[in-house]
Amino acid sequence: MTDWVTISSLATAGTTVILAAATLKSVRSASRAAAAAERAVLVGLRPVLLNSRLTDRDEKIFWADDHWAVVSGGRGYAEIVDGNVYFAISVRNAGAGLAVLQGWSVSEERRGPEDEHTALTDYRRMIRDLFIPAHDVGYWHAAMRDTDDPQYDAMVAAIKERRVFTVEVLYSDHEGGQSSICRFVLRPRDKDGNPADWLTGVGRHWNLDRPDPRSTQYA
């Protein structure tokens, strides 16, 4: 005798499984679409700092104590005046979003690709809000005025001796997200002591709140 109740229950269960699978597939597809849309939005907000080109415009830079300088495209600046150490770099934002400079660190030597970035707790905060528009140029600048600063003597020596040194700039998008670090290396173009004649280049980038784009399979 045919057990129609059992058959009906099995048919209902099978239909439910099929609907559940279809729903799961739909949810996954919607999640992928939402993730893709989110990535597209973030790309539209994402800044990417680089050294500026040699053909980029000059940047007139002033510090809070009325010191000022003019830095050409592709150049950096390092000068000691009245015991104060002044730094600046002409930068370009190659990304699609506005860059907001958040902090910086400096090293008296060239740091290579095997060297990790400075610990975030050791970054010095910017005392001015500096914004670099998308696909445009701007500048980073800072100063060391405290002779008791642990890095003061080393940086003074590096600048006077015209040695290669390193600057790391911490920045984000205009909403404070997508935090990144860009490592700049400053090389003296000649030995005449011109404070504005340092060539700049970018050594490394780090993403702080999203996966690192570098593959580790070749490490």
C-alpha atoms as an extended CHARMM CRD file, in Angstrom:
* protein
*
       219  EXT
         1         1  MET       CA              0.0000000000        0.0000000000        0.0000000000  PROA      1               0.0000000000
         2         2  THR       CA              1.3430000000        3.3550000000       -1.0020000000  PROA      2               0.0000000000
         3         3  ASP       CA              2.2390000000        5.5420000000        1.9730000000  PROA      3               0.0000000000
         4         4  TRP       CA              1.2270000000        8.9120000000        0.5800000000  PROA      4               0.0000000000
         5         5  VAL       CA              1.9370000000       10.6710000000        3.8430000000  PROA      5               0.0000000000
         6         6  THR       CA              5.5650000000        9.5450000000        3.7850000000  PROA      6               0.0000000000
         7         7  ILE       CA              5.9080000000       10.4000000000        0.0950000000  PROA      7               0.0000000000
         8         8  SER       CA              4.4290000000       13.8360000000        0.7030000000  PROA      8               0.0000000000
         9         9  SER       CA              6.7900000000       14.4460000000        3.6310000000  PROA      9               0.0000000000
        10        10  LEU       CA              9.8030000000       13.3900000000        1.5790000000  PROA      10              0.0000000000
        11        11  ALA       CA              8.7280000000       15.5830000000       -1.3290000000  PROA      11              0.0000000000
        12        12  THR       CA              8.2910000000       18.5410000000        1.0050000000  PROA      12              0.0000000000
        13        13  ALA       CA             11.6860000000       17.8990000000        2.5600000000  PROA      13              0.0000000000
        14        14  GLY       CA             13.3170000000       17.6530000000       -0.8580000000  PROA      14              0.0000000000
        15        15  THR       CA             11.6980000000       20.8940000000       -1.9790000000  PROA      15              0.0000000000
        16        16  THR       CA             12.8740000000       22.5770000000        1.2270000000  PROA      16              0.0000000000
        17        17  VAL       CA             16.4520000000       21.4140000000        0.6450000000  PROA      17              0.0000000000
        18        18  ILE       CA             16.3620000000       22.6910000000       -2.9330000000  PROA      18              0.0000000000
        19        19  LEU       CA             14.9860000000       26.0650000000       -1.7860000000  PROA      19              0.0000000000
        20        20  ALA       CA             17.5790000000       26.2720000000        0.9810000000  PROA      20              0.0000000000
        21        21  ALA       CA             20.3860000000       25.5880000000       -1.4980000000  PROA      21              0.0000000000
        22        22  ALA       CA             18.9920000000       28.1880000000       -3.8890000000  PROA      22              0.0000000000
        23        23  THR       CA             18.6770000000       30.6840000000       -1.0450000000  PROA      23              0.0000000000
        24        24  LEU       CA             22.2430000000       30.0110000000        0.1070000000  PROA      24              0.0000000000
        25        25  LYS       CA             23.5370000000       30.4730000000       -3.4270000000  PROA      25              0.0000000000
        26        26  SER       CA             21.5750000000       33.6970000000       -3.7530000000  PROA      26              0.0000000000
        27        27  VAL       CA             22.8810000000       34.9810000000       -0.4060000000  PROA      27              0.0000000000
        28        28  ARG       CA             26.4600000000       34.1640000000       -1.3740000000  PROA      28              0.0000000000
        29        29  SER       CA             26.0240000000       35.8730000000       -4.7230000000  PROA      29              0.0000000000
        30        30  ALA       CA             24.5480000000       38.9360000000       -3.0100000000  PROA      30              0.0000000000
        31        31  SER       CA             27.4190000000       38.9490000000       -0.5040000000  PROA      31              0.0000000000
        32        32  ARG       CA             29.9720000000       38.8300000000       -3.3250000000  PROA      32              0.0000000000
        33        33  ALA       CA             28.1770000000       41.6440000000       -5.1160000000  PROA      33              0.0000000000
        34        34  ALA       CA             28.0760000000       43.7110000000       -1.9150000000  PROA      34              0.0000000000
        35        35  ALA       CA             31.7800000000       43.0570000000       -1.2740000000  PROA      35              0.0000000000
        36        36  ALA       CA             32.6340000000       44.0470000000       -4.8570000000  PROA      36              0.0000000000
        37        37  ALA       CA             30.5860000000       47.2290000000       -4.4870000000  PROA      37              0.0000000000
        38        38  GLU       CA             32.3200000000       48.0250000000       -1.1920000000  PROA      38              0.0000000000
        39        39  ARG       CA             35.7500000000       47.5160000000       -2.7720000000  PROA      39              0.0000000000
        40        40  ALA       CA             34.7590000000       49.7980000000       -5.6430000000  PROA      40              0.0000000000
        41        41  VAL       CA             33.7150000000       52.5060000000       -3.1700000000  PROA      41              0.0000000000
        42        42  LEU       CA             36.9670000000       52.1290000000       -1.2140000000  PROA      42              0.0000000000
        43        43  VAL       CA             39.0390000000       52.3370000000       -4.4000000000  PROA      43              0.0000000000
        44        44  GLY       CA             37.3010000000       55.6190000000       -5.1230000000  PROA      44              0.0000000000
        45        45  LEU       CA             38.3950000000       56.9110000000       -1.7040000000  PROA      45              0.0000000000
        46        46  ARG       CA             41.8730000000       55.3640000000       -1.6400000000  PROA      46              0.0000000000
        47        47  PRO       CA             44.9310000000       57.6370000000       -1.7520000000  PROA      47              0.0000000000
        48        48  VAL       CA             48.3590000000       56.3380000000       -2.8030000000  PROA      48              0.0000000000
        49        49  LEU       CA             51.3440000000       58.5220000000       -1.9690000000  PROA      49              0.0000000000
        50        50  LEU       CA             54.4760000000       58.5480000000       -4.1300000000  PROA      50              0.0000000000
        51        51  ASN       CA             57.3720000000       60.8810000000       -4.6720000000  PROA      51              0.0000000000
        52        52  SER       CA             56.4520000000       63.6230000000       -7.1190000000  PROA      52              0.0000000000
        53        53  ARG       CA             57.9350000000       63.8580000000      -10.6160000000  PROA      53              0.0000000000
        54        54  LEU       CA             60.9140000000       66.0510000000      -11.4320000000  PROA      54              0.0000000000
        55        55  THR       CA             58.6500000000       67.9850000000      -13.7860000000  PROA      55              0.0000000000
        56        56  ASP       CA             56.0210000000       68.7050000000      -11.1160000000  PROA      56              0.0000000000
        57        57  ARG       CA             55.5320000000       72.2330000000       -9.8320000000  PROA      57              0.0000000000
        58        58  ASP       CA             57.4870000000       73.7870000000       -6.9880000000  PROA      58              0.0000000000
        59        59  GLU       CA             55.9120000000       73.7680000000       -3.5380000000  PROA      59              0.0000000000
        60        60  LYS       CA             56.3040000000       76.7510000000       -1.2280000000  PROA      60              0.0000000000
        61        61  ILE       CA             56.3980000000       75.3860000000        2.3140000000  PROA      61              0.0000000000
        62        62  PHE       CA             56.2650000000       77.2040000000        5.6380000000  PROA      62              0.0000000000
        63        63  TRP       CA             56.5890000000       75.9760000000        9.2030000000  PROA      63              0.0000000000
        64        64  ALA       CA             54.8380000000       77.2120000000       12.3490000000  PROA      64              0.0000000000
        65        65  ASP       CA             57.8990000000       79.2390000000       13.3850000000  PROA      65              0.0000000000
        66        66  ASP       CA             57.8900000000       81.1960000000       10.0900000000  PROA      66              0.0000000000
        67        67  HSD       CA             60.7030000000       79.2130000000        8.5160000000  PROA      67              0.0000000000
        68        68  TRP       CA             59.9570000000       78.6240000000        4.8420000000  PROA      68              0.0000000000
        69        69  ALA       CA             61.4190000000       76.9070000000        1.7860000000  PROA      69              0.0000000000
        70        70  VAL       CA             60.6910000000       76.1060000000       -1.8610000000  PROA      70              0.0000000000
        71        71  VAL       CA             60.9080000000       72.4320000000       -2.8230000000  PROA      71              0.0000000000
        72        72  SER       CA             60.8890000000       71.3610000000       -6.4810000000  PROA      72              0.0000000000
        73        73  GLY       CA             59.2380000000       68.2650000000       -7.9140000000  PROA      73              0.0000000000
        74        74  GLY       CA             60.9650000000       65.0060000000       -7.0720000000  PROA      74              0.0000000000
        75        75  ARG       CA             62.9660000000       66.7080000000       -4.3430000000  PROA      75              0.0000000000
        76        76  GLY       CA             63.2610000000       66.6270000000       -0.5930000000  PROA      76              0.0000000000
        77        77  TYR       CA             64.5090000000       69.2100000000        1.8840000000  PROA      77              0.0000000000
        78        78  ALA       CA             66.6010000000       68.9620000000        5.0480000000  PROA      78              0.0000000000
        79        79  GLU       CA             68.1900000000       71.9350000000        6.7920000000  PROA      79              0.0000000000
        80        80  ILE       CA             69.4280000000       72.9210000000       10.2370000000  PROA      80              0.0000000000
        81        81  VAL       CA             68.6860000000       76.5330000000       11.1970000000  PROA      81              0.0000000000
        82        82  ASP       CA             69.2860000000       77.9830000000       14.6680000000  PROA      82              0.0000000000
        83        83  GLY       CA             69.3820000000       74.4720000000       16.0820000000  PROA      83              0.0000000000
        84        84  ASN       CA             66.0670000000       73.4500000000       14.4820000000  PROA      84              0.0000000000
        85        85  VAL       CA             65.9930000000       70.5710000000       11.9960000000  PROA      85              0.0000000000
        86        86  TYR       CA             63.5460000000       71.0460000000        9.1200000000  PROA      86              0.0000000000
        87        87  PHE       CA             62.3490000000       68.3120000000        6.7380000000  PROA      87              0.0000000000
        88        88  ALA       CA             60.0890000000       68.3930000000        3.6690000000  PROA      88              0.0000000000
        89        89  ILE       CA             59.2250000000       66.1690000000        0.6990000000  PROA      89              0.0000000000
        90        90  SER       CA             57.3480000000       66.9880000000       -2.4820000000  PROA      90              0.0000000000
        91        91  VAL       CA             54.7740000000       64.1980000000       -2.8760000000  PROA      91              0.0000000000
        92        92  ARG       CA             52.2210000000       63.0650000000       -5.4500000000  PROA      92              0.0000000000
        93        93  ASN       CA             48.9130000000       61.3270000000       -4.7390000000  PROA      93              0.0000000000
        94        94  ALA       CA             48.5200000000       58.7030000000       -7.4650000000  PROA      94              0.0000000000
        95        95  GLY       CA             45.2820000000       57.3850000000       -5.9580000000  PROA      95              0.0000000000
        96        96  ALA       CA             41.6570000000       58.3290000000       -6.5280000000  PROA      96              0.0000000000
        97        97  GLY       CA             40.9570000000       59.6430000000       -3.0190000000  PROA      97              0.0000000000
        98        98  LEU       CA             42.0710000000       62.5850000000       -0.9020000000  PROA      98              0.0000000000
        99        99  ALA       CA             45.1180000000       61.7850000000        1.2510000000  PROA      99              0.0000000000
       100       100  VAL       CA             45.2520000000       63.0460000000        4.8410000000  PROA      100             0.0000000000
       101       101  LEU       CA             48.7120000000       62.9830000000        6.4140000000  PROA      101             0.0000000000
       102       102  GLN       CA             48.5240000000       61.6440000000        9.9660000000  PROA      102             0.0000000000
       103       103  GLY       CA             52.0490000000       61.1060000000       11.2620000000  PROA      103             0.0000000000
       104       104  TRP       CA             55.7120000000       60.5280000000       10.4700000000  PROA      104             0.0000000000
       105       105  SER       CA             58.9430000000       58.9170000000       11.5600000000  PROA      105             0.0000000000
       106       106  VAL       CA             62.5320000000       59.4700000000       10.4890000000  PROA      106             0.0000000000
       107       107  SER       CA             65.6840000000       57.3550000000       10.5110000000  PROA      107             0.0000000000
       108       108  GLU       CA             69.2620000000       58.5880000000       10.0860000000  PROA      108             0.0000000000
       109       109  GLU       CA             70.0530000000       55.6940000000        7.7300000000  PROA      109             0.0000000000
       110       110  ARG       CA             68.6400000000       54.0710000000        4.6550000000  PROA      110             0.0000000000
       111       111  ARG       CA             66.1330000000       51.3960000000        5.6180000000  PROA      111             0.0000000000
       112       112  GLY       CA             65.8000000000       48.5540000000        3.1370000000  PROA      112             0.0000000000
       113       113  PRO       CA             62.9510000000       46.3120000000        1.9970000000  PROA      113             0.0000000000
       114       114  GLU       CA             63.7900000000       43.7620000000        4.6850000000  PROA      114             0.0000000000
       115       115  ASP       CA             63.2120000000       46.3730000000        7.4150000000  PROA      115             0.0000000000
       116       116  GLU       CA             59.7100000000       46.5890000000        8.8310000000  PROA      116             0.0000000000
       117       117  HSD       CA             58.0590000000       49.9800000000        9.2590000000  PROA      117             0.0000000000
       118       118  THR       CA             58.3490000000       51.9040000000       12.5020000000  PROA      118             0.0000000000
       119       119  ALA       CA             55.9910000000       50.7940000000       15.2720000000  PROA      119             0.0000000000
       120       120  LEU       CA             52.7810000000       52.8260000000       15.0850000000  PROA      120             0.0000000000
       121       121  THR       CA             53.1990000000       53.9410000000       18.6960000000  PROA      121             0.0000000000
       122       122  ASP       CA             56.4740000000       55.6360000000       17.7100000000  PROA      122             0.0000000000
       123       123  TYR       CA             55.0470000000       57.8030000000       14.9530000000  PROA      123             0.0000000000
       124       124  ARG       CA             55.0310000000       61.5340000000       15.5660000000  PROA      124             0.0000000000
       125       125  ARG       CA             51.7060000000       63.2580000000       15.0230000000  PROA      125             0.0000000000
       126       126  MET       CA             51.3650000000       65.9880000000       12.4100000000  PROA      126             0.0000000000
       127       127  ILE       CA             50.7680000000       69.3740000000       14.0040000000  PROA      127             0.0000000000
       128       128  ARG       CA             49.0280000000       70.6730000000       10.8600000000  PROA      128             0.0000000000
       129       129  ASP       CA             46.3490000000       69.0470000000        8.7510000000  PROA      129             0.0000000000
       130       130  LEU       CA             47.9220000000       68.3710000000        5.3720000000  PROA      130             0.0000000000
       131       131  PHE       CA             45.7600000000       67.1430000000        2.5030000000  PROA      131             0.0000000000
       132       132  ILE       CA             47.0190000000       65.8800000000       -0.8660000000  PROA      132             0.0000000000
       133       133  PRO       CA             44.3210000000       65.9560000000       -3.5840000000  PROA      133             0.0000000000
       134       134  ALA       CA             43.7960000000       62.9360000000       -5.8280000000  PROA      134             0.0000000000
       135       135  HSD       CA             46.0790000000       62.8850000000       -8.8830000000  PROA      135             0.0000000000
       136       136  ASP       CA             47.8280000000       66.0410000000       -7.7060000000  PROA      136             0.0000000000
       137       137  VAL       CA             50.9460000000       67.1010000000       -5.8550000000  PROA      137             0.0000000000
       138       138  GLY       CA             51.4910000000       68.5010000000       -2.3920000000  PROA      138             0.0000000000
       139       139  TYR       CA             54.0380000000       68.1580000000        0.3700000000  PROA      139             0.0000000000
       140       140  TRP       CA             54.9060000000       66.6350000000        3.7080000000  PROA      140             0.0000000000
       141       141  HSD       CA             56.9100000000       68.6560000000        6.1940000000  PROA      141             0.0000000000
       142       142  ALA       CA             58.0190000000       68.3950000000        9.8180000000  PROA      142             0.0000000000
       143       143  ALA       CA             60.6480000000       69.6640000000       12.2290000000  PROA      143             0.0000000000
       144       144  MET       CA             62.7300000000       68.5870000000       15.2050000000  PROA      144             0.0000000000
       145       145  ARG       CA             63.3290000000       71.4460000000       17.6360000000  PROA      145             0.0000000000
       146       146  ASP       CA             64.1170000000       69.6540000000       20.8800000000  PROA      146             0.0000000000
       147       147  THR       CA             67.8510000000       69.0390000000       21.2600000000  PROA      147             0.0000000000
       148       148  ASP       CA             67.0370000000       66.3550000000       23.8450000000  PROA      148             0.0000000000
       149       149  ASP       CA             65.1210000000       64.3540000000       21.2290000000  PROA      149             0.0000000000
       150       150  PRO       CA             66.7400000000       60.8740000000       21.0730000000  PROA      150             0.0000000000
       151       151  GLN       CA             67.0850000000       61.1760000000       17.2820000000  PROA      151             0.0000000000
       152       152  TYR       CA             68.2270000000       64.7920000000       17.1780000000  PROA      152             0.0000000000
       153       153  ASP       CA             72.0100000000       64.2940000000       17.1240000000  PROA      153             0.0000000000
       154       154  ALA       CA             71.8510000000       61.4190000000       14.6350000000  PROA      154             0.0000000000
       155       155  MET       CA             69.6950000000       63.4010000000       12.2000000000  PROA      155             0.0000000000
       156       156  VAL       CA             71.8820000000       66.4990000000       12.4990000000  PROA      156             0.0000000000
       157       157  ALA       CA             74.9320000000       64.3670000000       11.6690000000  PROA      157             0.0000000000
       158       158  ALA       CA             73.2010000000       62.6960000000        8.6950000000  PROA      158             0.0000000000
       159       159  ILE       CA             72.1790000000       66.0460000000        7.2260000000  PROA      159             0.0000000000
       160       160  LYS       CA             75.5510000000       67.7250000000        7.7470000000  PROA      160             0.0000000000
       161       161  GLU       CA             77.3780000000       64.7480000000        6.2610000000  PROA      161             0.0000000000
       162       162  ARG       CA             74.8880000000       64.5680000000        3.3710000000  PROA      162             0.0000000000
       163       163  ARG       CA             74.0590000000       60.9040000000        4.0000000000  PROA      163             0.0000000000
       164       164  VAL       CA             71.0330000000       58.9660000000        2.7540000000  PROA      164             0.0000000000
       165       165  PHE       CA             68.2170000000       58.8620000000        5.2980000000  PROA      165             0.0000000000
       166       166  THR       CA             64.6500000000       57.5760000000        5.5280000000  PROA      166             0.0000000000
       167       167  VAL       CA             61.2580000000       59.1360000000        6.2160000000  PROA      167             0.0000000000
       168       168  GLU       CA             58.0190000000       57.2000000000        6.7240000000  PROA      168             0.0000000000
       169       169  VAL       CA             54.6800000000       58.9780000000        6.3400000000  PROA      169             0.0000000000
       170       170  LEU       CA             51.4650000000       57.6080000000        7.8520000000  PROA      170             0.0000000000
       171       171  TYR       CA             48.3300000000       58.6710000000        5.9830000000  PROA      171             0.0000000000
       172       172  SER       CA             44.6670000000       57.7730000000        5.4340000000  PROA      172             0.0000000000
       173       173  ASP       CA             41.6980000000       58.6380000000        3.2680000000  PROA      173             0.0000000000
       174       174  HSD       CA             39.6100000000       61.6880000000        4.1980000000  PROA      174             0.0000000000
       175       175  GLU       CA             37.3400000000       59.5810000000        6.4250000000  PROA      175             0.0000000000
       176       176  GLY       CA             40.2720000000       58.3120000000        8.4690000000  PROA      176             0.0000000000
       177       177  GLY       CA             40.1730000000       54.8240000000        6.9700000000  PROA      177             0.0000000000
       178       178  GLN       CA             42.4850000000       52.8260000000        4.6880000000  PROA      178             0.0000000000
       179       179  SER       CA             45.4940000000       53.7610000000        6.7690000000  PROA      179             0.0000000000
       180       180  SER       CA             48.8030000000       53.2650000000        4.9550000000  PROA      180             0.0000000000
       181       181  ILE       CA             52.5040000000       53.9370000000        5.3630000000  PROA      181             0.0000000000
       182       182  CYS       CA             54.8190000000       55.1470000000        2.6170000000  PROA      182             0.0000000000
       183       183  ARG       CA             58.5860000000       54.9330000000        3.0850000000  PROA      183             0.0000000000
       184       184  PHE       CA             60.6160000000       57.6440000000        1.3580000000  PROA      184             0.0000000000
       185       185  VAL       CA             64.3790000000       57.5780000000        0.9210000000  PROA      185             0.0000000000
       186       186  LEU       CA             66.2200000000       60.8920000000        0.5490000000  PROA      186             0.0000000000
       187       187  ARG       CA             69.5420000000       60.9530000000       -1.2860000000  PROA      187             0.0000000000
       188       188  PRO       CA             71.7980000000       64.0200000000       -1.5750000000  PROA      188             0.0000000000
       189       189  ARG       CA             72.0990000000       65.0510000000       -5.1990000000  PROA      189             0.0000000000
       190       190  ASP       CA             75.4980000000       66.5980000000       -4.6290000000  PROA      190             0.0000000000
       191       191  LYS       CA             77.7750000000       67.5260000000       -1.7460000000  PROA      191             0.0000000000
       192       192  ASP       CA             77.4230000000       71.3180000000       -1.8400000000  PROA      192             0.0000000000
       193       193  GLY       CA             75.0350000000       71.3670000000        1.1200000000  PROA      193             0.0000000000
       194       194  ASN       CA             72.0220000000       72.7860000000       -0.7390000000  PROA      194             0.0000000000
       195       195  PRO       CA             69.1530000000       71.9300000000        1.6740000000  PROA      195             0.0000000000
       196       196  ALA       CA             66.6400000000       71.6080000000       -1.1800000000  PROA      196             0.0000000000
       197       197  ASP       CA             68.7780000000       69.3010000000       -3.3070000000  PROA      197             0.0000000000
       198       198  TRP       CA             67.8140000000       65.8540000000       -2.0550000000  PROA      198             0.0000000000
       199       199  LEU       CA             66.3200000000       63.3860000000       -4.5270000000  PROA      199             0.0000000000
       200       200  THR       CA             63.4160000000       61.3330000000       -3.1980000000  PROA      200             0.0000000000
       201       201  GLY       CA             62.1830000000       57.8460000000       -3.9680000000  PROA      201             0.0000000000
       202       202  VAL       CA             59.6270000000       55.4670000000       -2.4910000000  PROA      202             0.0000000000
       203       203  GLY       CA             60.9210000000       52.2070000000       -1.0580000000  PROA      203             0.0000000000
       204       204  ARG       CA             57.8990000000       50.4380000000        0.4070000000  PROA      204             0.0000000000
       205       205  HSD       CA             54.1630000000       50.7540000000        1.0990000000  PROA      205             0.0000000000
       206       206  TRP       CA             52.1720000000       49.0960000000        3.8810000000  PROA      206             0.0000000000
       207       207  ASN       CA             48.4130000000       48.6900000000        4.2680000000  PROA      207             0.0000000000
       208       208  LEU       CA             47.3980000000       48.7960000000        7.9240000000  PROA      208             0.0000000000
       209       209  ASP       CA             43.6930000000       47.9160000000        7.8130000000  PROA      209             0.0000000000
       210       210  ARG       CA             43.4060000000       45.6480000000        4.7780000000  PROA      210             0.0000000000
       211       211  PRO       CA             45.3630000000       42.6700000000        3.4060000000  PROA      211             0.0000000000
       212       212  ASP       CA             48.8780000000       43.2460000000        2.1400000000  PROA      212             0.0000000000
       213       213  PRO       CA             48.8190000000       43.1250000000       -1.6800000000  PROA      213             0.0000000000
       214       214  ARG       CA             52.2190000000       41.4410000000       -1.8590000000  PROA      214             0.0000000000
       215       215  SER       CA             52.2150000000       37.7060000000       -2.4420000000  PROA      215             0.0000000000
       216       216  THR       CA             54.1200000000       35.6830000000        0.1410000000  PROA      216             0.0000000000
       217       217  GLN       CA             54.6580000000       32.6630000000       -2.0890000000  PROA      217             0.0000000000
       218       218  TYR       CA             58.0190000000       33.9990000000       -3.3050000000  PROA      218             0.0000000000
       219       219  ALA       CA             59.3240000000       34.9290000000        0.1450000000  PROA      219             0.0000000000
